[in-house]
Amino acid sequence: MTTKNPAKDAPEEELDDEEGPEDDKPMTFWEHLDELRKRVTRALGGLVIGCLIAWQYKEWLLAKLTAPFIDSWKSNNLPGEPSLHFASPADAFLAYFNLSLIGGFAIATPWIFYQVWSFVAPGLYSREKRYIIPFVFSSSGLFVGGGYVGYITAFGVTFGYLLGLSGPIEGGLNVVPTVMMGDYISFVMKMLLGFGIIFEIPILFTFLALIGAVTHKKLIRWMRYYIFGAFFVAAVLTPPDWASQLIMAIPAVGLYFISIGLVYIFQKKEALQADIDAEKEKEEEERKKKEEEEKKSAKKR
């Protein structure tokens, strides 16, 4: 009489679903460090190649990134031609170097995100690893797309407001903008990075849903805190005018609502059930607490 082996007879797909991260073979601390070193080295290598390519187009990149600045200068009728300055001979080189970092990161974004997700992959189940390539392409597209959205929407408003603070004021004083090249590129880099990170929100929450860390119910409960945080971050990263802050905060809030929908689709049933059970327990505790308070108040009467 032969006995069936359930693990052997089970469909291959079901086995993959039950299979733990890396076949339940835990990595040691030093193995994690070695894997991190390998991924960081490869990501930096890709960034270096991207920077070398971007350096060849540094003047074209500068012309593109200064286009909103030039338009704002002219629309505010400022005297002279739009110009950027540098104080020491090395400042122009450093500014172009930072500019090539922006372009190089944009070029190497798919490779960098691939290294990030590959570092995370050993901790995922087999059924979750199938999403790595979609995560790489979507992360890259959203990051670069977020920077581009910021460029075409926020830059014109931001520079229009900032340059609008110049000009003659009472007492015969004339406020003239002298924009340094390095400061301008650093400011642009911060704006592009902020918009790029904001557009990664749906990817982040979708990944957390796949590993069972969040559910759509949790995101709904966190909504008011997130909205406050979105406007706070927008206020820090943008100039103190309401238009620029709204341009960054509104997409961040909209992407959060999109994240709720994505999490609803990809969340784990076990995590959702645990969340529902926790809500019921909390409601039961609150009900008992309320009944006890009512009894105490009734005794006092």
Steps between C-alpha positions, in 0.01 A plus 500: 500500500648831391443826677470826320742778566287820520799722433596294196148469360412867555503726194826680444332841530364414846843388613643832391238682704586298812871528445664749733752769414801337332357153585503599869880525501577808711795718405752591766574859593829490306326354194253790512790746520677333210180508291451868587860579402456323169176683415633841605817448295301404191260792547790746534661350191184564300479853643860572395427387143184712496693803627766458232229497234322799655827696518517498121165683495554726802438825311183363341380387845575843645307668220198276563502544877539877476219548245233569770746736673560692177128525425429627852783753473356643180138492619598703807675755272825480693788712365773336296523151362419193714829377645657265753820589684782316675736646761812286464654324198408155634134586564398459137659155485326392823169631371535306176604194702178520706309552178652183355392319818140598428521382141703191590251393764214540252687285247597232753167494686384160363834339591506660847144393579580150374779478757268624773230244423758225454629569851146465633424188293664235728247588769199447272292191429514347155159636404614851598825494298305504174423867568866611512534589131165689493614681816828598333334650192216666689737643766729640232218644292326659798821651639605658171140588418457668838805716440369594156156590638670725755708657225204591278265606781687628806813656355326782314283589800794477742741716303225744411431553870864518607616736225186708555643599839768705322468849353478856638349554846421804711789730581663467160657159566518255212506127589698319229523118480852357477442127468802279553537203267568247775210621714264483205591140412478394867154656522389328181640168620301523825179577311546215251589254775194603702259444212671174404467359852137607528412308184647183655221490759275250312793262446600513865153425633438229238820325609401529867160352412662203323704412809198545728622814677202724409137468395264747339325541836825615660562750222150641545565539875835669433356737239473817712854456634631446149326811363650710779844349430467561124431871550778524760757342266380720213546807719858393579603413143336790317519879534256664745229569243176305511498421126829305507396316814167397348672383181704254707246411771196434278670229285635343821147474641360376168767230481405391851142439387636300205710304750188407695352347185819311417533372856137382487590290194835358616456474878522163673175348622666393824617854571156642420328248727746576781428870454124439514538288814712770663233760420230281654708448815559873528129572457416239763748651745360847440144368549594334832682812613196712417269263690726513806504879491120505473470265801734719706306813412172321586633401844602857574146614430 
